[in-house]
Amino acid sequence: MSALKGGPVWFFDLDDTLHNASARIFPQMRTAMADYMVEHVGVDAEEAGRLRQLYVRLYGNTMLGLVRHHEVSSAHFLRETHRFDDLEAMVHGHAHDLAALRRLPGRKFLLTNAPEAYARRVLAALGMERCFEAVIAVEQMAMFGQLRPKPDARMFRHLLARLKLMPSRCILVEDTLEHQKAARGLGMKTVWMQRWSRGAAHPGLRRRPVYVGRRVSKLAALLR
């Protein structure tokens, strides 16, 4: 990555970017979301699965659909679906990623659609809690009284304005293409992390999309 005027500013996703959430955490999280919908929305398990997929397709995540259509409290949903008693044992990362993150020049922020308490527990389990200037979790992505998590371009604009950053200085490292597309549309640079979710979310994709600047499978590649 070439040097940028004023130094680079990195925004890192968390799940499936800094650690392998797909192995154990995501399956349990999907079950927790389905159970939540059965209990608090009043649908059966089959309908819960259908609604979860629909809301991910329409809004980028399940929570926004439940808030908009079922009067669900976002705080309650996030708290109940990210409650893992054994989370630390489920987190799987790599020591060389931690070393690379520590060596990476520039400012570093965590930017995640997960709740802050969960994000901080994962970072602590990875030993990365001191690598980031700040944790920007979904609770901090509110605008005009509504949550606008990734990939909402309005949130990206608001965040960069709040931090007084030019988009051209900023690099988003993500496993989710939709988030990168929104960031690139604002002039940010993008890196697609493909270690743990490679091909899973985009099975028909064979070429790097034009809005993806680089593809990497480990954080050490960012040092080059």
N, C-alpha and C positions, 0 to 999 in steps of 0.2 A: 504494500500500500504506500503510495507516494506521500511525501510530507505535505501537509496542508498549512497554509498561512495561519499563524496563531496556534498551531498544534491541533492534532485530531481530537475529536470528542466522540467517545464510543458509547453506544447504547446497546446493552446486551439483554437479550431475552433470557429466561431462566430454564423452563422445562424443555427438555430435548435440545437445549443449546449448551447449557453448562453442566447438565447431568442427564442421565438416562431415565426420563420419566415414563417412557413407554413400557419398560419392562414390568414394573410393579405398581407404580403410583397411578398412572392413567387408568388401568383397568379397575382399580378400586374406586377411583374418583367417578368413573362413569356409573358404577354400581350405586355409589352414594347419591349421585344426581337422580338416577331413576327412582331410588327409594324415597328421596325427598319429594319428587313429583307425585308419587303414589300417595304419600302421607299428606302433603300440604296443598296439592292441586286437585287431588281427587280423581286421578285417572288410573287405569290399570297399567301393568308393566309394559304391555305391548304399545299402548298409546304413549307412554312416557318415552319409550325409545324412538317412536316416530316423531314426537314433538322435539326431542333433543336434536335429532338430525335436521329437522326443518329449521329450527332456530339458529343452529350453527350455519346453515346455508344462507339464511336471510340476514342474520345480524352479526355473524362471526363468532358467537358463543351462545350457550344455552341461557345464561342468566338474563341477558337483555330481553329475550323473548318472554321469559317468565315475568319479568318486571312489567313489560309493556302490555301483555295480554292476560295476566293472571293475578295482578296486584301483589306479587311476591316482593318481600323486602330483600333488596340486594345484600345487605349486611347479614341478614339471617341465613340466606342461601349460601353465601360464601363461607360463613362460619361453620355451618352444618356439613357442607360437602368437602371441606378441607380439614376435617378433624381426623388426624391420623395419630393414634397412640404410639405407633411404632415407626413414625416417619423417618427418623434418623437411620434406622436399620434398612430402610427401603431406598435410601439415596445412594446412587452409584455414579461416581465421577472418576477422574484420572488425575494423579498427582502432577503429571506433566502439563495438564491444562492449568492447574493452579500456578505452577512455576511460570508458564507463559503469560498468564494474566498479570502476575506481579511485575514481569519485565516489560510489558506492553507500554509504550510511551503514550502520554495524553491523559485527558480526563476520562473517567469511566463511570457510567451510571447503569444501574439495573433497571430495565423497563419491562414490567411483566403484568399480564392480565390476571395474575393470581393475587390473592389478598396478602397484605403486608406480613401478617404473623406467620403465614405459611412460608413466604419467600425468605424471611429472616431465618427460620428454622432450617431451610434447605441450605442457605449460604453458610450457616454455622456448621452444618454437617459436612460441607465441602471444604471448610477452612477458608472460605472466600469472603467472609463478612467484612474484612478490612480492605478489600480490593476496590471497593466502590465508594465514590464520593457521596452517593445517595441511592436509596431504594425508592423507585417510583412505581408503586403498586397500583392496582386497579382503584383503590379508594381515592388516590390522588388524581384520577382521570375524570373528575367531575367538572362539568361546565353547565352553568345556568340550571343547577339543581338536578342534572341528569348525568349518569355515568356514560362516558364515551371512550371505551377502551380501544386498543388496537383492533382493527386497522383504521379507525376514524381519523381522517386527515385533519379535521378541526382540532382534535386533541394534539396531534403532532405540531400543528402551527402554534397552538396555545403554549405548549411545552417549550418550544424553541424560543418563543417570545419571552416567556417567563425567565428562562435561563440566559436570555440575551445572546443567542447563538445564531450564526448564519448557517443555513442548511448545508452549504457546501463544506463546512468543517466537520459535519456529523456523519457517523458511520453506524448503521444499524446491523447488528449481527443476530440472525434469526433462523429458525427452522421453518417458519410459516411464510409461504410466498405472498399471500394476500397482504400481510403486514409490510413486506418489503416493497410491494407495488405501490402502496399508499405513500411510503416514505420517499421512494424514488421520484414520485410525482411532485414532491415538494422540493426536490433538489438534493436530498440526502444521498449518501453512498450506501450501498447494501452488500452484505456478505451472507450467503446462504450456508448455514451449518447443516451438514448432511450425515453426521456420524450415526445418530440413533434413529432418525425418522426417515431415512433415505428411501424415497419412492413410495412410502406408505400413504401419504396424503395426496400424492399426485402420480398415481400408477401409470398414466398414459403419457407423462412428460418425459421426453427423451433429450431435449436440448435445454440449455440454460436460457431462461427467459431474458428478454432484453433489459428488464428492470433489475436484474441481478448482476452486480458488479463482479463478484467472485463466488466460487464454491469452495468450501473447505470441509475437512473432516476432523480437524483438531485445531485448537487455538494457537498452537505454535506456528501454524501457517500465517497467522496475522503479523508475525514478527518479520516476515520476509517482504 
